Structure formats: structure tokens, C-alpha cells
């Protein structure tokens, strides 16, 4: 069964550093998403991406964040200058035409 | 502010019990509804979509009441493996957006 994959599984970085989180969505999916979950809190939407452009973003997704689909398979989330409060699990999700979204295993980001 | 509200639990039940979870959502224009389950420090996994007519998948039954903005999940004959956090999830839009709004989840613990 095809799955969404994410790398790395755990990333530790210092405050102010740039990080890139990588995702490979399910191959025939068309819509791509990033969500985050701070420990003990609910899953929160960050950004959606369709047809090579951002279609929706939340207030969390400020100028420090960017997304890219550099080739036909990868979907990346970049945080330019990390803050302590960026520490969270970051989940990538994808869907085809139906509404069901499938999530990757997540990247745990720890900012020190 | 668009919200999805759930009883946080925990629900502690013996194996074989029937357990019901409830959820309310604030945006009457919401279009799609789901239950996901999340194991500790793992990604949300789609359990089932929820349709207006109600739907069943094995031991799981989901109901939607659009007039009351209320969603429910019933688990019959609970198994130890059902222990997880159950997330009520709403999709306010369709098409190229379709970002999901998550509840905080209801924790279920099934004991032998």
C-alpha cells in the first residue's frame, strides 16, 4: 500500500538556523499539506499546495516558512530562522481527488 | 474562530465494551467529516469518513447530524488494540483547499 514518507524522523537544530523538512507524497496524489502538532496539543494546519502553488495558508505560516515541490516527487517545508516555539511534530499529508488525506510519519523538530 | 470540540477523556473501558465519542463543530458550512486515530507520538491515521446517512465499518459506526453540528463514533466489542486517541476532523472547504480542522482528541484506554 503506498504511503507518505518523511525525512528526517528527528531533527535537532539551534535557534536561528534554517531547516528543511522533506516529504514524498503518495505518487498519484495532487494536493499536498503540512501540519504541525506541538507536544500535547492538537494538530494544526500550516499550508496546502496544489498545481505548484500555495492554495491556502494559516496564520502560523508566516514569512519564515516556505514550501516547494522541486521535482515530481518531493515536497519540502523550509523554516528560515527557527525559533524555540517551532519545536513540534511536522506532518506532511496528501490526497488525490477524494477528500481523505493520508499522513506521513512526521518529523520531530527540536529547536534548542 | 472555527473549532472542533471533543471530550478529552480518558475513557477507560474493559475489553468487549461499547464506547461512544462525541464531537461538535462550529462552522455550519463544513463539508466533510472524518475520524482519525492517533497512537502516541505517531501520525494521525484515517479511521473513517463520516456521511450524513451514517456509515459503518466493522465494529465502528459513525454518525453525522448537520442540524446539530454533531458527529459521533461508536466502537463495539472494544479490543486492546483500539487504545489510542480518536480525533474528530472537519474539512471546511473542498477543491484545492481542503485543509483539515482537528479536535484535540479523545483518549481511549481498553483494559484486559
Interface residues (C-beta under 8 A of the other chain):
Chain A: X31 X33 X35 X41 X42 X43 X44 X45 X48 X50 X51 X55 X56 X58 X89 X91 X93 X95 X99 X100 X101 X102 X103 X104 X105 X106 X108
Chain B: X31 X32 X34 X41 X42 X43 X44 X45 X46 X49 X87 X91 X93 X94 X96 X97 X98 X99 X100 X101 X102 X103 X104 X105
